[in-house]
Amino acid sequence: MNEENEPRELSLDEIDDLSMQAIDQITARLHARDYRTPQADDGSSSHVMEFDHGARFEVIYDRGGRPVDFRADRVRFELLAGHIVVSGASSRRLD
């Protein structure tokens, strides 16, 4: 495996500096419970990825379906093959 294909961990500050459209493209690296919440009274909704040990990544959408915020709790972000992936911070890589 060459160096550019090896995962590089990203800080929360690096994720926070991304556009909301880029944050909306983050996918789970490992198995996650992946679901969308029902629309709330204010029209907002969320896309949630839950991992083992309570780790959770959530993208929040406005009433028009546009990503407007995110929440990250006990997760790790990595740049892998040009894509940003998220996994539980306690998960171990076997690669």
N, C-alpha and C positions, 0 to 999 in steps of 0.2 A: 504494500500500500504506500503510495507516495504522499509526501507531506501535505499537498493541497487537498487530498481526499480524507485526511485525518480530521476528526471533529475538533473544533476550537470552541472552548467555553466562552460564552458572552455574559457580560455583567448586566445587572438589572438597569444600570444607567445606559448601557448601549441599547438595550431594548426600548427604554423610555425615549430615546432619541429618534427612534424609527417613526415613520408615518403610521397612522392608524391603519391604512390599507396594507402596509407590510406586516403589521402586527396581526391583522386578520388572516394572513396567509400562514402563520405559524401552525405546524402540525405536531402531533404526538409522535415521539420517537419510539416509545414502547407502548405496550397495551395500556389503554386508558378507557375509563367509562366516559363516553363522549355523547353529549346531548345538548339540545336547545331548550331553553326555558319558555314557557308560555308568555305571551305578551302581557306586560303589567298594565295597570290602569293608565299610566302616563304614556303608554305605547312602546316603552323600552322592552328589550329582550336580551338574552345572553346566550353565548355558545360556551359551554363548560367542558373542560377536560379534567377528570379526577383520576389521580394516581394513588398507589398504595400509601399508607401512613398519613393520610389527610392532605397530601399535596394536591394543589388545584391551580388551574389556569383558566381564566374567564375573560372573554371579550364581550363588552357591553355595546349594544346597538341602540340607536335612537329610533323614534317611531317610523322613520323612513327606511330603516334597515341599514343605516350607515354606522360603521364602527366608531365609537366616540371615546371609549376608555377601556382599560383592562385592569385585572387584578391578578397578582401572582403570589402564591403562598407555598413555600417549601418546594419550589421547582428549580430546575437547572435548564438554561438555554444553551444550545450549541449550534454552531454553523457547520453543517454537514453537507458536502457535495453541493454547495451553493444555496441550500435551503436552511431556514432556521427551524429547529425542532425543540420541543420541550419534553422534559421527563421529570419524574419525581426526584428531588435532590438526593434521596437516600438510595436511588436505584444505582446499580453497578453495571458498568459496561463490561462485556465479555469479549470485546474485540481487541 
